[in-house]
Amino acid sequence: MTMQLKPETIVIEPARGRQVVNWRELREYRDLFYFLIDRDIKVLYKQTVLGFGWAILRPLLSMVIFTVIFGGLARVDSDGQPYALFSYAALVPWLYFSTALTASALSLVNNTDMLTKVYFPRLIFPLTPIFSKLVDFAISFVIIFVLMAWFRVPPTARLVYVPLLVALMMLATAGIGLWLAAMSVQYRDVKHAMPFLTQILMYAAPVVWSAALIGQRFGPTGRLLFGLYPMVGIIEGFRVALLGTGPMPWDMLAAGTASALVIFVTGLFYFRRMEVTFADVA
């Protein structure tokens, strides 16, 4: 007696009601999510001489340039710490933000073949760089402790706040990435604007200068308003947690968390709204 197996039927239905994310569907496609993360990590340094050494070299070279120009020539205040450490502690979260944001924003445009031929939750694409870029972040983060030992700067007890800062960093990056990814399919100007946009965002964040200047110039209200840009509180938080440059900027972190949540939730809604047009426009 032979058994006849019934072919599996997959039914693709539009989202219903106010459901923004189909968590069950994302869970079913988790293997694809893991594969794309692994692919991003391997492809980035494929056929390179230094390999993962670039994760160390990029922030170190940027640190040297910033130290010479802003620490040496411009004499920018570094909150009582060596400017090399001061800038590197900011460059680590910033480089994660800029690289993950760019990859997330262009994830749909750069994968149009998969987008138009195979069905899977489109949300996987912009979220993949948010996790794959953590590898570079972790590698460059370890070098901070090497530099701290070199400059004889002891770690502080505020290191316990680093996981919170990393989570907020990922949330802010994912939220903005969702907006830009959905927009990039309809408006290809996003691809050309990304280098310019990340450059503006870097100088708007306290990467080469101290966030203490905001309070000195604009007072507590100015600090709170400026903290609505999530990377301001995140970068300053990393400096405080690692180097003890001052009190933890809870006001900026609170404002940044609120704006990051708003950006992320509205980004999910906008992504869902535009998702039905991705295959047609791509």
N, C-alpha and C positions, 0 to 999 in steps of 0.2 A: 504494500500500500504506500503510495507516494503522497507526500504532503505538498500542497500548493501554497506558496507564500504570496500573500497579497502585497502588491506594491505600496510603498509608503506614500501617502498623500500629504503634501505640504500646502496649506491654505494661507495665502498672503492677503491680509485684510488691512484696511486703513485704520489708523488710531481712532479710538472712540472716546467721546466725552472730553474731560479735561486732563486726561492722562498725558503727561509730557514725555515721560520715559517708560518704555515697556521693559521693565527690569527682567521679566521672565525671558523675553526674547534675547536680551543682552547676555543672560546667563547661558542660554542655549548656544550662543555663538562665542563663548569665552575662548574656545580653542583658536578661533580665527584671530581674536584679540591678542592672545599670547603669541601667535605666529607673527603678526604684524609688528609687535613690540620687538621680538627677537630679530626680525628682518631689519628693522630700523637700526638696531644696535650693530648688527654685522655689516650692513651695507655702508654705514657711515665711514668706517675705517678699512673697508676692503681694499686690498692692493696698495696700502700705504706703508711707508717705511717705519714711521713712529707708532702707528696704531693708536692705542688708547693714550699714548704719550701726548697727543694733541690736547687731551682734556686737561693736562697739566701745563702744557706750553702756552696755550692761548691766554689763560688768566695771568700767568707769570709775565709774559711779554707785555700785556696790557698794564700790569702793575708797574713794570719798569718804566714804561713810557709815561704813565700818570705821575710816578714818583719824580721823574726828572722835570717834567713840565709844570705840574701843579704843586708838587711838594718842594721842588728845588727852585724853580724860576718864579712861579707865582706866589710861593710861600702861603699856600692855603692851610688854614688851621686844621689840625688832625686830632683834636680833642685830647691832646697830651700823649698820643701814641705815635710810634714811628709811622710816617706816611705810607710806607710800603705795606705794613700790616693794615692800616686804616683803609687803604684802597682795595687791597685784596679781599678783606672781609666783606666788602660791598660787591666786588666783581663776581664772586662765586654765585650768589643768588641772582645777580643781574644777568650773567651769561646764560644761566638756566632759563630765566624768563624770556630773554630775547630769542634764543635759539628754539626753545619749545614753542613760543608764540608764532614765530615765522613758519615753522614746520606745521603747526596746527592750522594756521590760516591758509596755507597752500596745499593742505592734505587732500582736499577734494579735487582741486585742479590738477594735481600731480598724479592722480590715480583714476583718471577718467575711464580707462579701459575696464577696470573692475566695476566702476560706478555704473556704467551703462550696460553691462552684460550679465552681472550676477547680483542676486538679491542678498542683502544682509543689512543689519542695522547700520545706517549711514553714520550714526553717532560714534561708531568705533574709530573712524578715520581721524577726526580732530582730537580725540582723546588719546590716541596711541602715542604721539610725541610727549604728552604730559607725563607719561610713565617711562618711556624709553630714554628721555633726556636725564632722568634721575641717575643713570649710570655715570655720565660725565660729571654731574653735580657731586656725586659721592666721591669720585676720584679727586676732583679739585678741592673738595671740602677737607679731605685728609691732609692736604698740603698746608692748610692753615696752621695745624698743630706743629708742623715742621718749622714754619716761619716763626711761630710763637716761641718755640724752643730756641731758635737762632737769636731772636731779639730779647730772650729771657723775660717773656711776658707770661705769667702763670694763668692757667684757665680759671674761670670763675664758676661759682655754683649756679649761675644763671644759664648754664649749658642745658639745663633741663627744659628750657623753653624752646630749644632748637626744633624738636618735632612739631610743636605748634606753629612755628614760623614756616617750616617746610610745608605743612598742610595748607596754610593760608597762601603761600606762594603758588602751590599747585592749583588752588581754587581760583585765584585771580587770573592765572595764565589760561586755565580752561575756559573761564567765562569770556574773556576777550577773544580767545581763539575760536570759540563757537560763533560769535558774531562775525568775525572776519572770514571764517571758513564759509559760512552761508552766503556772505556778501561776495566772496571771490568768484563764485560760480556765475553769478549774475553780472558782476562788474569786474572785469579783468584788470581794472586800474589798481585793485588791491595788491596784485602781484608786484607791480612797479612801485607802489607806494611803501611797501614794507621796509626796505632799507632806510628810507627817509623817516618813516614813522618810528622805527626802533631807535634811531639816532636822537630824535626829539625826546622820546620817552626817557632815554638815558640821562640827558642833561637836565630833564625835569625832576629826576630822582636824585637823591643825595649820594651819588656814586663817587664823585670827585670832590665833593664839598660836604660839610657837616650839616645835619638837620637842625642843629642848635641855632643856626643862623635864622631859621624861620621864626622861632620864638622871639629872638632878639629884635627882629625887624617888624614882625606883624602881630606878636603877642599870642596868647592862648587860642584866640579865635582863629587866627591865621594858621596856627599849627593844626587845629582841628580840620579846617577846610582843606589844607594841603594834604592832610592825611587821607582824604577821600581817594587820592591816588594810592592804591594799595601798596605799591612797591616802596613808597616813602617809609611807612612804618615797618615794613619787612626788612629793608636794608638797615635802617637804624636799629631795629631789634637784633639783627645778626651782630652788629658791631657791639652792642651792649652785652649780649649773651656771651660773645667770645672774648672781647677785650675789656669789658667793664668801663666803657667810655662815659657812663652816666646812668641815670635811672631808666628802667625799661619804659619805652614810650607807649604806655597803655592807651593814652588818648588817641594817638595816631593809629595804633593797632585796632582799636575799637571802630574808628571811622573807616579804616581800610577794610575791616571784616564786613561791616555793613554794606559798603559799596561793592565789595567782591561778591557777596551773596546776591545782591540785586543784579549785578552784571551777569552772574552765572545763571540765575533763574530766568531772567529775560532772554539771555542767550539761548537757553533751551527752548523757550517758546518760539523765538524767531527761527531757530534751526528747524524746529518741527513744522513751522508754517511754510518755510521755503523748501523743505525736503521733497515735496511732491514734484518740484520742477527740476531737481538736480539732473536726472537722467536726460531730460529733454534739452536742457540748456548747455550741459557739459560738452 
